[in-house]
Amino acid sequence: TVSPPPPPSTNTTTTNNSDTILSIMPFNLNRDRLRTSEAGMVDRAIIALTQKPLQDVYVHFFIIHSGRNLTAGEGPFISSNSSFIFTTENWNVTQTIETKGGIDTAVLGSAEFVDYFLFGTCYSLDSSFNHQEANVTIRNYHVAWPYITHANP
């Protein structure tokens, strides 16, 4: 199993920058994070490589909270493929990953939401891509929060 790196120390929504090789961003480009809810609301992210690799690049995604992998039934989860292969031929074709909200076991008191991180790591024989990472915040809203519904993502 892959051990996740620690989450960002600040409340940034992504580690992407101008020299990042792996890019992950909300499908809705007007947002800075993914939004899910305990009621099962779904959101998607766009995944892309920003440079052409010399070898295949395997990208695996997982969700973490407070620096640890989640267990089944805890918070949001990936509801689509969690692994992707980018080749020298399809490296510039964006892929989509889908997350679905789940019950937050970490919710304390009257919290409106809990933030998680959708983390992606590259594995490749191309050393420029191997172990490159990116993440985006998933804000999972508490089911009692009145403004989030399936129809109002």
Backbone as CSV, one residue per row, in Angstrom:
resi,resn,N_x,N_y,N_z,CA_x,CA_y,CA_z,C_x,C_y,C_z
1,THR,0.830,-1.184,0.000,0.000,0.000,0.000,0.871,1.243,0.000
2,VAL,0.317,2.314,-0.498,1.029,3.586,-0.586,0.745,4.385,0.668
3,SER,1.785,4.878,1.313,1.609,5.744,2.474,1.469,7.167,1.987
4,PRO,0.427,7.868,2.401,0.240,9.235,1.910,1.212,10.193,2.564
5,PRO,1.633,11.204,1.810,2.420,12.264,2.427,1.517,13.097,3.321
6,PRO,2.084,13.904,4.193,1.231,14.727,5.047,0.462,15.731,4.216
7,PRO,-0.725,16.142,4.679,-1.491,17.144,3.947,-0.781,18.485,4.005
8,PRO,-1.150,19.398,3.116,-0.535,20.728,3.147,-0.723,21.380,4.514
9,SER,0.265,22.164,4.930,0.205,22.779,6.252,-0.707,23.993,6.282
10,THR,-1.016,24.548,5.133,-1.938,25.677,5.075,-3.224,25.218,4.424
11,ASN,-4.211,26.064,4.373,-5.491,25.694,3.786,-5.498,25.943,2.278
12,THR,-4.422,25.542,1.592,-4.385,25.685,0.149,-5.245,24.592,-0.458
13,THR,-5.714,24.820,-1.667,-6.593,23.858,-2.300,-5.863,22.950,-3.269
14,THR,-4.663,23.291,-3.645,-3.918,22.445,-4.563,-2.436,22.741,-4.439
15,THR,-1.618,21.760,-4.766,-0.180,21.981,-4.756,0.320,22.312,-6.148
16,ASN,-0.597,22.472,-7.088,-0.179,22.768,-8.454,0.463,24.147,-8.536
17,ASN,1.491,24.258,-9.368,2.088,25.545,-9.678,2.617,25.487,-11.103
18,SER,3.316,26.508,-11.547,3.690,26.606,-12.957,4.615,25.488,-13.422
19,ASP,5.382,24.863,-12.534,6.271,23.788,-12.961,5.774,22.403,-12.526
20,THR,4.523,22.293,-12.154,3.957,21.020,-11.745,3.704,20.138,-12.956
21,ILE,3.997,18.865,-12.814,3.818,17.907,-13.904,2.419,17.312,-13.876
22,LEU,1.860,17.096,-12.692,0.512,16.544,-12.539,-0.419,17.665,-12.102
23,SER,-1.513,17.821,-12.820,-2.482,18.867,-12.497,-3.811,18.213,-12.126
24,ILE,-4.406,18.695,-11.051,-5.745,18.253,-10.653,-6.516,19.477,-10.210
25,MET,-7.710,19.648,-10.788,-8.507,20.830,-10.467,-9.985,20.471,-10.517
26,PRO,-10.819,21.221,-9.812,-12.257,20.951,-9.869,-12.784,21.027,-11.296
27,PHE,-13.722,20.134,-11.620,-14.365,20.132,-12.939,-15.060,21.470,-13.174
28,ASN,-15.679,21.994,-12.114,-16.281,23.323,-12.165,-15.155,24.323,-11.882
29,LEU,-14.652,24.946,-12.934,-13.481,25.814,-12.797,-13.750,27.087,-12.015
30,ASN,-15.002,27.347,-11.654,-15.334,28.510,-10.833,-15.102,28.241,-9.347
31,ARG,-14.703,27.020,-9.018,-14.473,26.654,-7.614,-12.991,26.413,-7.373
32,ASP,-12.596,26.529,-6.112,-11.214,26.244,-5.754,-11.069,24.905,-5.040
33,ARG,-12.181,24.168,-4.902,-12.140,22.856,-4.225,-13.319,22.034,-4.701
34,LEU,-13.254,20.739,-4.440,-14.389,19.859,-4.717,-15.383,19.991,-3.578
35,ARG,-16.666,19.769,-3.872,-17.714,19.853,-2.847,-18.535,18.576,-2.881
36,THR,-18.619,17.920,-1.733,-19.469,16.745,-1.567,-20.276,16.947,-0.293
37,SER,-21.186,16.010,-0.023,-21.947,16.112,1.221,-22.230,14.717,1.763
38,GLU,-22.555,14.675,3.034,-22.929,13.410,3.662,-24.172,12.806,3.018
39,ALA,-24.946,13.632,2.296,-26.146,13.147,1.606,-25.798,12.463,0.282
40,GLY,-24.504,12.340,-0.037,-24.085,11.622,-1.229,-23.835,12.485,-2.447
41,MET,-23.695,13.798,-2.263,-23.429,14.672,-3.390,-22.100,14.303,-4.048
42,VAL,-22.068,14.350,-5.383,-20.908,13.953,-6.176,-20.253,15.186,-6.778
43,ASP,-18.933,15.171,-6.868,-18.207,16.209,-7.593,-17.075,15.531,-8.354
44,ARG,-16.576,16.214,-9.377,-15.543,15.648,-10.234,-14.344,16.577,-10.318
45,ALA,-13.195,15.971,-10.615,-11.971,16.729,-10.831,-11.385,16.350,-12.183
46,ILE,-10.674,17.291,-12.785,-9.977,17.075,-14.044,-8.514,16.793,-13.727
47,ILE,-7.992,15.745,-14.360,-6.604,15.337,-14.153,-5.873,15.469,-15.479
48,ALA,-4.669,16.001,-15.441,-3.895,16.140,-16.673,-2.402,16.167,-16.357
49,LEU,-1.619,15.794,-17.342,-0.185,16.009,-17.279,0.096,17.312,-18.007
50,THR,1.094,18.046,-17.568,1.406,19.326,-18.189,2.591,19.228,-19.147
51,GLN,3.229,18.060,-19.173,4.361,17.826,-20.066,4.267,16.425,-20.653
52,LYS,4.879,16.218,-21.808,4.887,14.905,-22.450,5.941,14.023,-21.779
53,PRO,5.537,12.827,-21.329,6.501,11.926,-20.700,7.293,11.129,-21.743
54,LEU,8.428,10.593,-21.320,9.217,9.708,-22.178,8.761,8.252,-22.020
55,GLN,8.132,7.946,-20.895,7.630,6.603,-20.577,6.204,6.748,-20.037
56,ASP,5.477,5.626,-19.973,4.129,5.652,-19.393,4.170,6.185,-17.965
57,VAL,3.118,6.908,-17.607,2.989,7.457,-16.260,1.710,6.896,-15.648
58,TYR,1.835,6.193,-14.538,0.700,5.657,-13.797,0.405,6.619,-12.663
59,VAL,-0.849,7.030,-12.558,-1.236,7.974,-11.510,-2.286,7.302,-10.638
60,HIS,-2.034,7.276,-9.345,-2.982,6.685,-8.399,-3.470,7.764,-7.436
61,PHE,-4.780,7.747,-7.175,-5.403,8.725,-6.285,-5.965,8.062,-5.048
62,PHE,-5.933,8.788,-3.950,-6.524,8.341,-2.699,-6.950,9.572,-1.922
63,ILE,-7.798,9.376,-0.942,-8.299,10.480,-0.125,-7.709,10.347,1.268
64,ILE,-7.222,11.460,1.788,-6.658,11.454,3.144,-7.324,12.538,3.987
65,HIS,-7.240,12.345,5.283,-7.719,13.324,6.258,-6.746,13.297,7.425
66,SER,-6.231,14.440,7.800,-5.284,14.559,8.911,-4.085,13.630,8.734
67,GLY,-3.606,13.514,7.492,-2.391,12.753,7.233,-2.546,11.253,7.211
68,ARG,-3.772,10.734,7.116,-3.941,9.282,7.089,-4.949,8.885,6.026
69,ASN,-4.791,7.662,5.523,-5.763,7.125,4.577,-7.081,6.899,5.292
70,LEU,-8.172,7.004,4.563,-9.488,6.765,5.137,-9.823,5.281,5.097
71,THR,-10.625,4.841,6.043,-11.119,3.471,6.025,-12.478,3.460,5.337
72,ALA,-12.925,2.297,4.919,-14.213,2.181,4.222,-15.327,2.755,5.091
73,GLY,-16.191,3.549,4.471,-17.320,4.129,5.181,-17.012,5.385,5.952
74,GLU,-15.832,5.934,5.774,-15.415,7.125,6.512,-15.246,8.293,5.552
75,GLY,-16.161,9.249,5.575,-16.033,10.446,4.752,-16.232,10.183,3.273
76,PRO,-15.788,11.139,2.429,-15.977,10.995,0.987,-15.118,9.863,0.432
77,PHE,-15.504,9.372,-0.744,-14.732,8.296,-1.361,-14.686,8.506,-2.866
78,ILE,-13.751,7.837,-3.514,-13.621,7.909,-4.969,-14.643,6.953,-5.555
79,SER,-15.559,7.485,-6.380,-16.633,6.660,-6.924,-16.415,6.335,-8.400
80,SER,-15.209,6.543,-8.885,-14.846,6.199,-10.265,-13.491,5.502,-10.211
81,ASN,-12.830,5.364,-11.341,-11.477,4.814,-11.339,-10.582,5.669,-10.458
82,SER,-9.690,5.023,-9.727,-8.755,5.776,-8.895,-7.342,5.740,-9.462
83,SER,-7.145,5.020,-10.568,-5.835,4.944,-11.207,-5.967,5.222,-12.697
84,PHE,-4.967,5.895,-13.248,-4.970,6.283,-14.654,-3.590,6.042,-15.240
85,ILE,-3.551,5.805,-16.551,-2.286,5.647,-17.265,-2.229,6.723,-18.348
86,PHE,-1.171,7.517,-18.302,-0.896,8.488,-19.353,0.305,7.966,-20.140
87,THR,0.181,7.948,-21.455,1.247,7.462,-22.329,1.816,8.623,-23.133
88,THR,2.806,8.318,-23.961,3.366,9.356,-24.834,2.352,9.781,-25.883
89,GLU,1.315,8.969,-26.090,0.285,9.303,-27.080,-0.923,10.019,-26.476
90,ASN,-1.299,9.705,-25.228,-2.511,10.315,-24.649,-2.206,11.263,-23.489
91,TRP,-0.962,11.655,-23.314,-0.563,12.451,-22.156,-1.322,13.777,-22.064
92,ASN,-1.766,14.328,-23.201,-2.435,15.634,-23.194,-3.958,15.518,-23.224
93,VAL,-4.490,14.322,-23.000,-5.938,14.106,-22.926,-6.333,14.111,-21.448
94,THR,-7.214,15.038,-21.067,-7.608,15.112,-19.655,-8.447,13.898,-19.275
95,GLN,-8.356,13.518,-18.023,-9.138,12.429,-17.446,-10.012,13.025,-16.344
96,THR,-11.047,12.294,-15.957,-11.949,12.775,-14.910,-12.015,11.751,-13.785
97,ILE,-11.949,12.237,-12.563,-12.119,11.390,-11.388,-13.325,11.925,-10.614
98,GLU,-14.104,11.024,-10.062,-15.340,11.410,-9.373,-15.246,11.037,-7.897
99,THR,-15.681,11.966,-7.053,-15.740,11.698,-5.618,-17.188,11.831,-5.154
100,LYS,-17.525,11.061,-4.155,-18.892,11.084,-3.615,-18.806,11.268,-2.108
101,GLY,-19.675,12.117,-1.582,-19.683,12.384,-0.150,-20.115,11.182,0.655
102,GLY,-19.654,11.140,1.884,-20.021,10.084,2.817,-20.112,10.650,4.217
103,ILE,-20.569,9.843,5.136,-20.724,10.280,6.526,-19.355,10.579,7.126
104,ASP,-19.243,11.762,7.713,-17.996,12.168,8.352,-17.919,11.623,9.765
105,THR,-17.009,10.711,9.978,-16.793,10.245,11.348,-15.953,11.250,12.124
106,ALA,-15.357,12.214,11.400,-14.503,13.215,12.043,-15.259,14.477,12.435
107,VAL,-16.557,14.591,12.093,-17.310,15.803,12.416,-17.474,15.919,13.929
108,LEU,-17.107,17.063,14.421,-17.241,17.326,15.851,-18.187,18.490,16.054
109,GLY,-19.117,18.348,16.969,-20.018,19.446,17.292,-20.876,19.852,16.114
110,SER,-20.968,21.164,15.888,-21.846,21.683,14.851,-21.079,22.084,13.592
111,ALA,-19.994,21.402,13.296,-19.204,21.744,12.111,-20.049,21.643,10.852
112,GLU,-19.938,22.650,9.974,-20.677,22.637,8.715,-20.051,21.695,7.707
113,PHE,-18.732,21.452,7.832,-18.025,20.629,6.857,-16.733,20.094,7.463
114,VAL,-16.158,19.128,6.756,-14.828,18.617,7.080,-14.047,18.600,5.767
115,ASP,-12.804,19.089,5.793,-11.970,19.084,4.600,-11.122,17.816,4.542
116,TYR,-11.081,17.236,3.358,-10.252,16.072,3.048,-9.376,16.467,1.866
117,PHE,-8.425,15.620,1.503,-7.577,15.886,0.352,-7.620,14.711,-0.607
118,LEU,-7.888,15.003,-1.885,-7.765,14.024,-2.957,-6.333,14.153,-3.440
119,PHE,-5.549,13.117,-3.192,-4.115,13.150,-3.454,-3.787,12.248,-4.621
120,GLY,-2.959,12.707,-5.552,-2.510,11.901,-6.684,-1.004,11.795,-6.701
121,THR,-0.498,10.592,-6.980,0.941,10.353,-7.064,1.256,9.656,-8.373
122,CYS,2.303,10.111,-9.049,2.748,9.518,-10.312,3.815,8.456,-10.061
123,TYR,3.756,7.408,-10.874,4.784,6.366,-10.874,5.183,6.143,-12.321
124,SER,6.497,6.225,-12.613,6.953,6.095,-13.988,8.444,5.769,-14.020
125,LEU,8.871,5.127,-15.112,10.306,4.940,-15.341,10.946,6.245,-15.805
126,ASP,10.136,7.204,-16.205,10.611,8.539,-16.545,10.835,9.276,-15.224
127,SER,12.076,9.506,-14.877,12.399,10.070,-13.559,11.834,11.473,-13.349
128,SER,11.530,12.193,-14.416,10.933,13.520,-14.268,9.508,13.447,-13.732
129,PHE,8.861,12.291,-13.913,7.472,12.126,-13.502,7.324,11.278,-12.241
130,ASN,8.292,10.408,-11.985,8.167,9.475,-10.865,8.055,10.212,-9.535
131,HIS,7.035,9.869,-8.764,6.759,10.426,-7.435,6.339,11.898,-7.443
132,GLN,5.926,12.420,-8.594,5.346,13.759,-8.624,3.948,13.666,-8.023
133,GLU,3.533,14.706,-7.316,2.257,14.672,-6.592,1.464,15.945,-6.810
134,ALA,0.159,15.829,-6.611,-0.734,16.993,-6.614,-1.931,16.641,-5.751
135,ASN,-2.612,17.654,-5.247,-3.813,17.389,-4.452,-4.798,18.536,-4.607
136,VAL,-6.021,18.241,-4.246,-7.069,19.249,-4.212,-7.931,18.960,-2.988
137,THR,-8.458,19.998,-2.387,-9.310,19.840,-1.206,-10.687,19.338,-1.608
138,ILE,-11.231,18.426,-0.808,-12.638,18.017,-0.918,-13.309,18.527,0.347
139,ARG,-14.265,19.409,0.186,-15.029,19.899,1.338,-16.310,19.076,1.408
140,ASN,-16.413,18.223,2.424,-17.572,17.348,2.605,-18.499,18.009,3.625
141,TYR,-19.664,18.473,3.140,-20.599,19.209,3.991,-21.434,18.256,4.840
142,HIS,-21.680,18.688,6.053,-22.494,17.923,6.993,-23.922,17.843,6.473
143,VAL,-24.564,16.715,6.634,-25.900,16.484,6.089,-26.920,17.491,6.619
144,ALA,-26.703,18.048,7.783,-27.652,19.000,8.362,-27.440,20.423,7.861
145,TRP,-26.372,20.644,7.086,-26.117,21.992,6.595,-27.158,22.305,5.538
146,PRO,-27.950,23.356,5.695,-29.166,23.547,4.875,-28.955,23.954,3.422
147,TYR,-27.764,24.389,3.040,-27.592,24.934,1.700,-27.029,23.947,0.688
148,ILE,-26.698,22.760,1.102,-26.135,21.767,0.196,-27.136,20.642,0.004
149,THR,-27.526,20.434,-1.223,-28.408,19.318,-1.580,-27.883,18.731,-2.874
150,HIS,-28.493,17.659,-3.324,-28.095,17.082,-4.595,-28.317,18.068,-5.735
151,ALA,-29.330,18.893,-5.646,-29.665,19.829,-6.715,-28.887,21.136,-6.615
152,ASN,-28.193,21.361,-5.504,-27.496,22.630,-5.286,-26.023,22.381,-4.951
153,PRO,-25.261,21.856,-5.922,-23.845,21.608,-5.624,-23.052,22.879,-5.679
